[in-house]
Amino acid sequence: MSFAPGILKGKAVLVTGGATGIGAHIVRKLGKLGARVGIVSRKEENLQAAVAAFESDDGIDVQWRIGDVRVPQLMNEVVAELANELGGLDILVCNAAGNFICPTEELSPNGWRTVIDIDLNGTFNSCQAALPFLKEASDGGRIISISATAANFGWPGAAHAGAAKSGVQNLMKSLAVEWGGYGIRANWISPGPIEGTEGVDRLIIAQGKAQEALESIPLGTFGEGEDIANAVVYLSSDTGKYVSGAELTVDGGNQWKRR
């Protein structure tokens, strides 16, 4: 999809989990469209490799910090530092996530807590840390969380992730109401199976379910990372300025075939 060059010029964006997978596609797209971008991730090696690739392959200068979305005080510090370097903060993309396959009866309390901490608590911590800066955004701040279509259904083998993502969706609805008075929009994107992501590789292909998954998608193909990045651009730009508290599903029609 083509957007007007510079459609996000002057916007400052922070992407959690922005070094790999869907997050990296989002960073690349927003940076090419003129945004100033900062990323947060737990692994320094991923951050350094990603930032080097963004610069060499795409000509994008990306700021970065090591951070763990599960730790509120750390996120407060990291977000403040990046906002200072970026000259403010207009858009927060909550993309950090964790998941693994495990039947619920075999799921340990620690396994449950780990995914809830990263996906749900991490999104809350990121939003809280970003709020003071989003309040000052000249055109109103944007919060965009990356969820999953599976959160709208039962998710056998991933009840922990389904519960966390459902919580994220409700959090976005609540923030759309509570923080709308600050001019902040809060929305979430629900991807279907996206090719090349850890989710598809571990939860579908490694389980021998690729053909079954493709047959459940009316368009007959997995999505691409850029499909999600394009959705983020829409919600980040003036085109989506009156959208708040909403889900943008990007799944090739998969959710309707599952109903």
N, C-alpha and C positions, 0 to 999 in steps of 0.2 A: 504494500500500500504506500502511496506517495502522499506526503504532507507538505504544506508550504514550507520552503526553506526558512529556517529561523523562527518557526512557529513558537518555540519555547525559549527564544533568546531572552536573556536576562533573568530566567527562572533558576532558582537554586533548589537542587533536589538531593535528598538523602535516601539511599536504597540499602536496607538491611539485607544481608545475604546476597550482596551484589557482585560477588567475585566469580560465581559459577552458575551454571544452569540458566533458568529463566531470568534470574537476577542480572546475569551478565548481558543477556539480550536486551533487557530493559535499559541498563546503563548505556549500552552502545547506541540504542535508538535515541534516547533522550539527549545524549551528548552530541550526536550528529545533527540534531535539530536545534542546537544552540544552548541547551541547558548547561549550567555549571553543576557538576555531579560529585557527590561524595559517597563512599561506600563503607560499610561496616561488616566485618566478618571475624570469626574466632581464630582463623588460621592465617598466620602471617604469610606462609608460603603461597597460599591461594591468592591473597591480596596482592602480593608483589608480582606474581605471574600475570594476574588479570590486569593490573595497572600498566604493566609493561606492554601487554597485548593491545590494550585500548589505545595506547600512545603510538605504537609502531604500526598497527593495522588500520586504525581509524583516525589517528591524529587527534585523539581526545585526551586532555589532561584531567585525570580523575584524582581527587583527594581521597585519602583512606585512613582508617583507624582500626586497630584491633579492638574488638568489643564483643561482649557476650550479652545478648538481649535479655538473658535471665537475671541479670544483676542490675537493679535499678540505679544505684549510685554510679556505677560505671557508665551506664547509658546516658545519665545526666551529663557526665563529664565529656564523653565522646561526642554527643550531639552538640553540646555547646562549642566544643573546639571546632567541629566541622562547620557549624553555622557561622562561626567567626571567620573561618578561612573562605567560605563561599560567599560571604557578604550577606548573610541572612538565610532564611529557609522558607521556601514557598510550597514545597511538595515533599511529603514523606511517603515512601513506598515500603510497606512492611512485607518483606518476602522471606525472611529467615524462617526455616521450618525444619522439622525432623520427623522421620517416620520409619517404620519397619513392620514387617509382617509377623504377626503373632496372634494365635487364637486367644480370645479373651480369657478363657479359663486357664490358660497358661501364662497370662500376662502378669508380671510382677508389679507390686506397687511402685517400685523404682522406675520400671519401664513406662508405666502410665504417667508418673509424675514428670519424667524427662520430656516427653512429647508435649504435655500440657504446659510445662514451663517454657519451652522454646516457642511453640506456636501461639498459645493464648496469652500467657503471662508476658512473653517477649513482645507481643504486639501492644499490650497495655503499657508496658514499660517504655517502649519506643514512642508511643503517642504522648504519654505524660512528659517525657523528656523534650519532645518537640513542640509541645503546646505554647510555651512562652514565645517561641520564634514564629510559629504559624500565625499567632495572633497579630503579629506585626507585618505579615505579608500584604503587600500593597493591593493586590487583587483578590485577597482572601486565600487562606491556606487550603491545601488539598491533602487528604489522607487516603491512600489507596492500599488496601490489603489484598494479598494473594491468598485465596481460599482454595476450594476444590469442589467440583460438582458432587463428588461422593459424599460430602458433608450433608447433602440434602436427602440422602438415603441411608439405609443401613449399610455399614461398611465392614463386612465380615473379614476378620483378620487384621483390621486396623481401626478398632473401636476407639482407641486412644486418639488417633489422628482425626477421626470423624467428629468426636466430641470437642476436640480443640478447635477445629475449623468452624464448627457450628457456633462455638462461643465467640470466635472472631467475628462472624457475621452479625451476631446480636450486638456485640460491642460497637461495630460500625453503625448500626441502626441507632443505638443510644447516643453516640457521639454526633451523629447527624442532627439530632434534636438538641442535645445539650450545648454543643459548640457551634451550632448554626448561627447563633447570635454574634459570634466572633467573625462571621463570614467564612467559616471553615466548612468545606464539604467532606464527607466521609463516605466512601464507597468500597466495594470489594469486587474483585474479578475471580470468577470460578473457572479455571481451566479444566478441560477434559484431558485425555491422554496426550502429552506433548512429547514428540520424538526427541531422543537424545537427552532426556532428563533422567535424573536418578530414580524418580518415581516410576517412569515407564520401564526403565532398565531392571529395577529391582522388584517391582510389584507386578509387572506384566510379563516381560520377556523372560526374566529368570525363572518365573513360575510356569513357563510354557504356555502362556495364555494370549500370545500375540494375535493369533488368528481369531480367537473368540472375541478379543477386544475390538478388532477391526470390523468384525461382523455386527457389532453392537453400535457402530457409528454410521448413521445414514450417509454421510459423505464418503465413507469408505477409506479414510486415511487418518493417521495421527496428525495432530496439529504441530505447528512449528513454534519455536520460541518467539519469533518475530510476531506471530499472531497475538501473543499476550502483550508484547511490547507495544504493538499498535493500539491495543485496548487502553493501555496506560496513557499513551499520548492523548487519546480522545478525552479521557477523564482529567488529564492535566491541563488541557488547553481550554481556550474560551469556548470551543465547540461544546464542551460538557459542563459549562459553568452553572447550569441550573439543575444538574443531576446530583442528588445527595441521598444517602440512605438506601442506595440501590445496588443490586447485583447485576454485573455484566458477565453473562455466561459465554464462554468461548470453547465450544466442545463439538462442533460439527453436527449438532442435533442429537448427540448421544443421550442427553438426559430424558428426552421425550420417548426414545425407544425403550428406555429402562422402566418407564412408568407402567 
